[in-house]
Amino acid sequence: MYTLGNVRLLGATTQGKTGRRPATEKRGISPVIATIILIAITIVIAIAVAGWVFGLFGSYSRTQPVTIIASASSCTTSGCSIKLSNQGGSAVTVVSASINGQTVSGFSAVSVVAGAPTSVSVPAPSGVTLVDGQTVQVQLGLSNGATLSTTLVVG
């Protein structure tokens, strides 16, 4: 036993000598390895939380319940008729429409019930003339926040 002032040191070694551990004592992992493991766990948890908060993982697994039936859709010089199919469990409402990026003013909302195809009539926006043979981009905004888009030829 050694004393240093009024502090007693038990089993201390002096002059650079190191003590030996008993053979039965188990050694832990290195502090460097422990730090790397903790950082890796923190990064994985941060990615999981960010994915949950921003909805990144759900956007890849969900399918769109409302789709456009392109073969049954058509456009004339006065507007377009879009056929929609709803495979979801509840009705969805078409709340907005645009042709070639120009919003159709006065568009009346159309409900698309589950399980039944529905036709949506989209008149040409004011000031826009549709010509036979012209390719138009039609976009429909849904009440659930989704946007449907299709390209049709006027004819």
N, C-alpha and C positions, 0 to 999 in steps of 0.2 A: 504494500500500500504506500502510495506517495501522497504528500500533501503539498498544496500550492496555496499559501496563505491559509485561509480557513476552509479551503475546499479540498476534500480528499479525493484522489483519483484511484480508482480500483483497477488493477490489471493494466495500467497504462504502460506503454513501452516508451523508452527514451532513446535518444540519439539515433533516429532514423530506422530503428528496428520495427518491423511490422509484426503484428500478432497473427497467428494462424487460426482459421476457423475450425471448429470441430467437424469431423467427417460426416456427422449426422445432420448438420445444418444445411437446409436447402437454399439455393441461391435464386433470387428473383430475376426478372428481365432487366435489361439495361435501361437506364433512364432515357437514352436516345430512342430506343425502340418503342418504349412506352409513349413518348411524345409523338412519334410518327403515327402510331396507332390511334391516338386521341385526335390528331389532326385529320386523319382519314375518316374516322367516324363522324367528326364534325362536318366535314365536307359532304358526306353522303346524306346526313340529316338535313343540311342546308338545301341540297338539291331536291330532296323529297318535299320539303316544306314549300320551296319556290314552285315546284310543279303543282302542288295542291292549291296554293294561293292563286296562281295565275292560270290554272286550268289547262296546263300544257299536256298532261297525260290523257285527260278525258277527251280532248279534241281529236286525238288520233283513233280512239276506240269507238266513238259515237258515229252512227250512220245517220244520214239525213232522212227523216221520215217522209218528207214531201219532195217529190221529184217531178221534173218536166217530162212529159211524153212527147219527145221531139217529132216522132212520126205522125202524130195527130195534131200538131200545132202548125199554124200557117199565118201568113201576113198578106194583106192586100194594101192598096194605096190609101185606104182610110184607117187602117190600124191592124192589130194582130190579135189572133185568138190563140191562147195558150192553154193546153190541156195539162192538168196537174193530177198526180196520183198521191194519196196520203196513206202510207203504210204504218203510220204511228197509231197510238192508242187514243188520241184525242184530236179534236178539230183545231186547225190552225187558220189564221186569217191573213190574207194577202192585203197589206196595208198601203203599199206604194208600188209604183211602176215607172219605168223609164225606157225610152227607146233611144239608142245611140248616145246614152249619157244625159239626155234631156228628160227631166222629170215631167210626167204627165200630170197636169193640174186638173183638179176636180175628179181624180180617180176615186171611185167608190169601192170601199173594202168588200172583199169577197171571202166567205168562209169556205174552207176546204175540209169537208167532213172525212173522218177516218173510213177507209175501205171503199170509197166511191170516187171515181174520177170526176173532176170538176173543170169546167171551161171558164177561163178568165178572159174577158174582153179588154184589150188595151188600145184605146184610141190613139191616133198619132198626136204627138204634142203640138200645141199651137205654134204656128210658124214653121213647122217641119213638113216638107212634102216628101211622101214616099213614092218612089218610082219603080215600075216593074223591073225585075232583075237586080235591084239593089239589095245588098246584104245589110241586115240590121242586127244590132245587138239589143236584146230585150232582157231587162233585169226586173225581178219582182222582189220586194221586201216583205218578209213575213213578220207576224206578231211575235215570234219567238227570237227575233234578232237575226235570223239567217237570211241570206240573199241567194236567190236562184237566178241563173243566167243561161241564156241560150242564144244561138245565132241562127237566124232564118233568112230566107230569100223572099223578097216581095214578088208576088205573082198570082 
